[in-house]
Amino acid sequence: MYVGILQLELQLHGNDSLKGKRSVIRPILERTREKFHCAAAETGRNDEHEFSELGFGVVGNDRAFVNGCLDKIADYVESLGLAQTISQEWDILRFP
């Protein structure tokens, strides 16, 4: 079993409130969950208006599959055009 973890740091340009931030982050998380059947949550920078940290998790029995999913998720979030990705980190763990 392989578990893939992706962390994206996003910048939300021109956002001046937490309510506005939620209106951008919520659709990103919901659309990504629906499209890729992955776990997704805001994992950091919760009190900052113009930045967010999102975490995504994927489980599979093939490392290449999990790696591909993480790449597609990162590309998809960027393609939505709702926020700019300023950094990304990922890791794939193997469990016997």
MOWOVEN-V371274 format. One record per residue. N is the residue number from 1. RES is the residue in one small letter. PSI is psi as a letter, one per 20 degrees, with the letter a starting at -180 (999 if undefined). NEAR is the number of other C-alpha atoms within 12 Angstrom. Layout:
BEGIN
N/RES/PSI/NEAR
N/RES/PSI/NEAR
END
This chain:
BEGIN
1/m/p/17
2/y/p/22
3/v/p/28
4/g/p/34
5/i/p/33
6/l/p/37
7/q/p/32
8/l/p/38
9/e/p/31
10/l/q/34
11/q/p/26
12/l/o/30
13/h/p/21
14/g/j/16
15/n/p/21
16/d/j/17
17/s/q/18
18/l/h/21
19/k/g/16
20/g/h/20
21/k/g/30
22/r/h/27
23/s/i/19
24/v/g/32
25/i/g/38
26/r/g/23
27/p/h/23
28/i/g/37
29/l/g/34
30/e/g/22
31/r/g/23
32/t/g/32
33/r/g/23
34/e/g/14
35/k/h/18
36/f/i/27
37/h/l/19
38/c/r/27
39/a/q/28
40/a/p/32
41/a/q/28
42/e/p/30
43/t/i/23
44/g/r/17
45/r/k/21
46/n/h/21
47/d/j/17
48/e/p/23
49/h/h/25
50/e/j/29
51/f/q/33
52/s/q/37
53/e/p/34
54/l/q/36
55/g/q/34
56/f/q/39
57/g/p/35
58/v/p/36
59/v/p/29
60/g/r/24
61/n/j/18
62/d/p/19
63/r/g/21
64/a/h/18
65/f/g/20
66/v/g/30
67/n/g/26
68/g/g/22
69/c/g/33
70/l/g/37
71/d/g/28
72/k/h/21
73/i/g/39
74/a/g/35
75/d/h/19
76/y/g/24
77/v/g/38
78/e/h/24
79/s/h/16
80/l/h/19
81/g/j/18
82/l/h/28
83/a/q/33
84/q/p/28
85/t/p/28
86/i/i/21
87/s/q/19
88/q/q/25
89/e/q/20
90/w/q/26
91/d/q/22
92/i/p/29
93/l/q/21
94/r/p/16
95/f/p/13
96/p/999/7
END
